[in-house]
Amino acid sequence: MAVDFYFPEEQTVVEIALGIKNPNTEFEKDILKALMARSLGNKIRNLVFICKPGGYKKCNQPGRKAMIEWLQNQNGMTLEVWDL
C-alpha cells in the first residue's frame, strides 16, 4: 500500500500507472493510497499518474472522470494524467 513516489516539497504523489488504459487497473487503489497517506499526516495536494499513450483518454471516460471530480471537489486534491 505504498505510493510509487512522494515529493513532500511539492506535496505530490506520483504513480506509475502504465496499465491504466486497460479495464482492470489500480486506478481507484492508487487514489485510495494517496488519500490514506494524507490522512496519516502527509501533506498531499496533487496526484499524478504517468501512463502509456491512451491513459489520458481513458481517464476522461464518465466513471473515471466522476472519480477525479470527486477527488477534487470533496477532498481538495488535484489529479493529473500524463501520457508518455
C-alpha positions in Angstrom: 0.0 0.0 0.0 2.9 2.4 -0.6 2.8 5.1 -3.2 5.3 4.9 -6.0 6.9 8.4 -5.4 6.2 11.2 -2.9 7.7 14.7 -3.3 7.0 16.4 0.0 8.2 19.8 -1.2 5.6 19.8 -4.0 3.0 17.9 -1.9 2.7 15.5 -4.8 2.3 11.7 -5.2 3.3 10.2 -8.5 2.0 6.8 -9.5 3.5 4.9 -12.4 0.2 3.6 -14.0 1.3 2.0 -17.2 -1.7 -0.2 -17.4 -4.3 2.5 -16.7 -5.9 2.3 -20.2 -6.9 -1.4 -19.5 -10.3 -2.1 -18.0 -8.9 -3.6 -14.8 -6.3 -1.3 -13.3 -5.2 0.1 -10.0 -6.8 3.5 -10.7 -9.1 3.5 -7.6 -6.5 1.8 -5.4 -3.9 4.5 -6.3 -6.3 7.2 -5.4 -7.1 5.5 -2.1 -3.4 5.2 -1.3 -2.9 8.9 -1.7 -5.9 9.7 0.4 -4.8 7.3 3.1 -1.3 8.7 3.1 -2.8 12.2 3.5 -5.0 11.0 6.4 -1.8 9.8 8.1 -0.4 13.3 8.2 1.5 13.5 4.9 0.8 16.8 3.0 -0.6 15.8 -0.3 -2.4 18.2 -2.7 -1.5 16.6 -6.1 -1.7 13.1 -7.5 -0.1 12.4 -10.9 -0.5 9.3 -13.0 2.2 8.6 -15.6 0.7 6.4 -18.2 1.3 4.8 -21.6 -0.4 6.6 -24.5 -4.2 6.3 -24.2 -4.3 6.7 -20.4 -5.4 10.3 -20.5 -8.2 9.4 -22.9 -9.3 6.5 -20.7 -9.4 8.8 -17.6 -11.8 11.1 -19.4 -14.5 8.4 -19.6 -17.5 9.0 -17.4 -16.7 6.6 -14.5 -13.2 7.7 -14.0 -13.9 11.3 -14.7 -16.5 11.2 -11.9 -13.9 9.7 -9.5 -11.5 12.5 -10.4 -14.1 15.2 -9.9 -15.0 13.7 -6.5 -11.3 13.6 -5.5 -11.0 17.3 -6.4 -14.3 18.6 -5.1 -14.7 16.5 -1.9 -11.0 16.1 -1.0 -9.3 19.1 -2.4 -6.7 17.0 -4.3 -5.9 17.5 -7.9 -5.3 14.6 -10.2 -3.3 14.9 -13.4 -2.8 12.1 -16.0 0.3 12.3 -18.2 0.7 10.1 -21.2 4.4 9.2 -22.0 
